[in-house]
């Protein structure tokens, strides 16, 4: 018995020594290499941003992330490890054992949580905001008008299903609620973008089975625009959405079955040419940050996945604002859905239809 027991002890001792050696090696790589020293093209391929924009992000988050032990992970390594994961969507061990970062899987997991939280705390409110001032709204409307002549557009709205692993069942939120009509578990995320493809509103909290119209009705932006309309603050301004949304005074949708060469058909054409920009926005964001691509799955619970999505949106906006080159080979998704208008009283429906008809007569007759 003794030799067997001693052999077991020796084996465990050797395994622990090997683990300790790997930790030391990782720490040596981490502390004695500088990922910013790689060629610019390699850096952008690894981290999906230029060096100067990555430096900017590190500087923005440095104070929030610098609360660490003396031998903690440097802030720039935390940020770059997270950028690598956001950009490639691979397993954490692949990211952490990269040539330049030297992080273990648990360390990468911790980095992701810390960096996502820091981005939300420091940057989200400033980087993802709906136009509030008259000047901001006027700029938005003018940029959209130049695309296809559609007037008074504040933003483009659409939802996208971001894949997640099957969440745990809870009494309040069973896992089946996250199983969407396309056959996978997801968050149904609502986005609004401006004409520069910046995201100006995000709601990434609804389970995948929730219809787009229900996500919209439950969003703070829907309530804000309705309140503004009632109070006369933004009457005559609207979002553009596809036929999956209800036509509202503050949300313009296409006509169903418009005849060719009619004002309604020209309205629909201008609507489509303008609204396609949000499909391009999705393509840019998901090509650059493949962790939210349709062929990737976020291996996190819904709360953590929602934070990662929010962090990705912020970095997407940073990239747009800093004129980062658009990624190649954009893939646009098929987003056409049948209409599912909620019931409304006839007086309200008549008001809504009259607004759309007035736009059509004035601009597309």
N, C-alpha and C positions, 0 to 999 in steps of 0.2 A: 504493500500500500504506500509505503513511504516514497519509493522511487517515482511512482506514478504521481503522487501529490507534489513532489519536488519538481518534476518535469512540467506539471501544470503551472506551478508558481513561476518557474523560469520562463515559460512561454508567455504568460501574462506580463512578466517583467520586460521581456524583449519587445512585446507589442507596445507597451507603454513608452519604452525608449524610442521606438520608431515613430510613434505619434508625437512625442516631444520633439524629435528631430525635425519632423515635418512642420510643426508649429514654428520652430526656430527658423527653418528655411523660408517659410511663408513670410515671417516677420522681417527677415533679412531682405527678401525681394521687395516687400512693401516699403521698408524704410530706406532702402538704398537704391531704388530705381525711381525714375521720374517719367511717368507716362507721357508728359508733354514733350519729351525729347525725341519722340518718334517722328518720322516724316509726316507732313501735314495731311497727305492723302491717306496714309495708314491711320492716322488719328481720327479723321472724319469717318472712315469706314468702321472703325471700332466703336466710336462714341456718338456718331450721327450728328455731331456739331463741329464747327471749326474750333481751333484752339482758343481763339480770342473770345468766342461766345461761351465756351466751356469755362474759361477763366472768369468771365463775367458772372456766370452762375455760381461758381465757387465763392466769389467775393460776396455775392448777395446772401449766401447761406452760411457764410463762415461763422458769424457771431452765434447764430442759433445752433450750429453743429459742433462748436468748439468746446462744449461742456463735456470734457472727457478726462479720463485718467492720464497721468503723465505719459504712459506708454500706449495710449489709445490709438485708434486708426486715424491717420491724418485726414483732414476735411476733404482735401482734393481727391483722395483715394475713395472715400465714401461716395462722393458725387460721381466720380467716373465709373465706379462699380455699378451704381444705379443707372447711369446713362447707358452703359453697356447692356444691362438687362432690359431697360426700356426699348433700346434700339433693336435688340436681337430676339428677345422673348424666349431665350433658351433656358435650360435648367440652371439653377444657381451655381452648382458645382462647376459647370462649364465656364460661367462668368468668373467665379472666384479664383479658379486655377489658371486664369489667363496669364500670358507671358509677362505682363507688366504690373499686375495688381497684387498677387500673392495673398489672397484671402481664402479662408475656409468657407464652406457652405453656410454654417451658422453665422459667420461674420457678415457674409453678403446679405443674408436674410435680415439681420439687424440693420445693416446699412440701408436697405430698401425702405424699411419702416421709418427709420430716422429721417432719411432724405425726403420721402414723400410727405411726412408730417411737417418738415421744415419748409418745403415748397408751399404747402397749403397755408401755413402760418404766416410766412414772410411775403409771398408773392401772389397768392390766388386772388385776393380782393382787388389788387391793383392791376393784374394782368388779364383777368376775365371779368369784364364789366360791361353792362349794357349802356349805350350812350344816354347821358343824362342831360347835358346842356344843349341849348338850341344850336350852338355851333357844331357840336358833335353829331347831332341828328341831321343837320343840314349837309354836312360832309358825307355821311352815310348815304343819304338820299341822292345826292349828286353823283356819287360813284356808281350806284346801282342804275340810275337813269341812263348813264353813258353806255351800259352794257347792251340794252335792247329797248330802251325807251319806256320801261315800266316805271311809273312815278311813285314817289313818296314811300319807298321801301326802306325800312329800318334794319332788316335782317332776314336771313333765310333759315327756316326751321326744318329739322328732320331728326329722326331717331336712328340709332344703330345698335344692334345686338352685339355686346362684347362678351365673348365666351369665358366662363369660369368653370371650375370643377363643381361637381355636385355638392352643394352645401349640406351641413347637418340639419336634420329635422329639428324644429323647435315648436313649442306649443303655439306661439304667435305666428310664426312664418314657416310653414312646412316647405320642404325642398321642392315639391312639385310646382310651387308658384314660380320657381326660377326656370322651369322647363318650357322653352318657347315653342311656337308653332313650327319652327324650322327643325326641331328635333334635338336641341342641345340646351344645356344649362347656361344661363346668361344673365347679364344686367341689361335692361333696355334703357339706353342712355340718350337723353335729349340734348341736342346741340343747336345753338343758333350762331351763325357766322355773319361777319360783315363782308363788304366787297373786297377787302384785302385778304380774306380767308382767315382772319383772326376769329377765334371762338369768343363770343361776347356773352354767352349764357351757357351754363352746363347744369344738368341734373342727372347724376349717375347713381341713383339710389333705388330705382324701381326694379322689381323682379322681371325676368325675361318674358313671362306670360302676360304682362300688362300691355294693353293696346296703346299705340302711340297717342291716340286721342285722350286716353285716360291719364297718361303721363303728363300731357300738356295741361289738362284740366287741373291736375294736382300740383302744378309748378307755381313758384312764386312769380315768375314772369307773366303767366297768364292772368293772375290776379292783379298784378301791377298795371298791365295794359288795359284790362277791363276797367279798373278804377280810374285810370287816366282818361279813358274814353268817356266815362260817365261824367267826370269832372271837366271835360273839355280841354284837358291838357294836351293830348296828342291825337285829337280827332283829325282824320285825314292822313294818318300814318299807319303803316301796317307791316306785318311780316308776310313772307310768301311761304306757303306750304303745299304739299302735294294733295292728291285726292283722299288720302287717309285721314285728313283733318276736316273738321267742320268749317264751313265758310262763316266768318265772323267779321264785324266791322274793323277789327284790328288784325285779321288774318285772311289774306286773299288766297283762294284756291282756284283751280282750273274749272272751266265749264265742262260738263259731261256731254260728249257726242256733239261737239260744235261742227256745223257744216263748213265745208271748205270755202275759202274766199269770202268769209263773213267777218264782221268786227269781232265776234266771239272767237273765231279761229285765230285771228291776229292777236287778240288778247292772250290766248293760250300759248301761241308761239313765243311771244315776248316773255310770258311767265316761265316757260320751259327754259329759254335761253338764259334767263336770269337765275333761275333756281338751280340750274345744273352746277353752278359754282360751289354749292355745298357738297355735291358729289366729288368735285375736284378737291375740296378741302379735306373730306374724309380720305381720299386717295393719298394726298400729301402726308397727312398725319399718320395714317396706318402704314404707309411705305417707309416713312422715316422711323417710326416707333412701332416695331413689329410685334411687340408684346400685346397690342390690341388688334392685330391683324386677324382676319377671319379664319386663318389657318393656324392660329395660336390659341392657347387656353391659359388664362391666369389661374395658377394653382394656389388660390387664396380664398378665404371666406369672403362673403359679399362686402363686408365693411372695409377690409383691407384692399380688396379689388377696386372698390369705389375710390379709395384714396390714390391708388396707383393711376387710375384713369384721370383723376383730377390733376395729378402731378404731370402726366403726359400732356394734357391740354395746356397747362401753363408753359411747359417747355416748348410746345408747338408755337404758342404765341410769341415767346421769346425769339424763336428762330425766325418767325415772320417779321417781327419788329426790327430785327437786326440783319435782315436781308440775307439770311442763309440761302444758298442755292437750293432750288426745289429738287427732290429726289427724282431719279429716272424711273421709267416703267411704272407709271401710276396705273393702278387697277381700280376702275369704277365699279361699284356694286349696283345691281338691279334693285331699285328702291320703290317700284310701282306697287301700290296697294289699293284695294277697293275702298271706296268711301264708307265711313261708318259714323255718320253724323248723329250726335245725341239729339233727343227730341227737344224742340224749342216751340214757344208759342208763335202763332202765325204772324202777329204784328212784328215780332222781332225778326222772323225770317224774311218778311217783306222789306224791312229796313236794310238787312244784310244784302239781299239781292239787289236792291236799288243802288247801294254803294258800288257794288261790282259793275252793274249796268252803266252807272254814270262814268266810271273809269273807262269802260269799253267805248262808250259814245264819244267821250272827250279826246281819247288818245289813240283809238284804233279803228274809228269809223272810216 
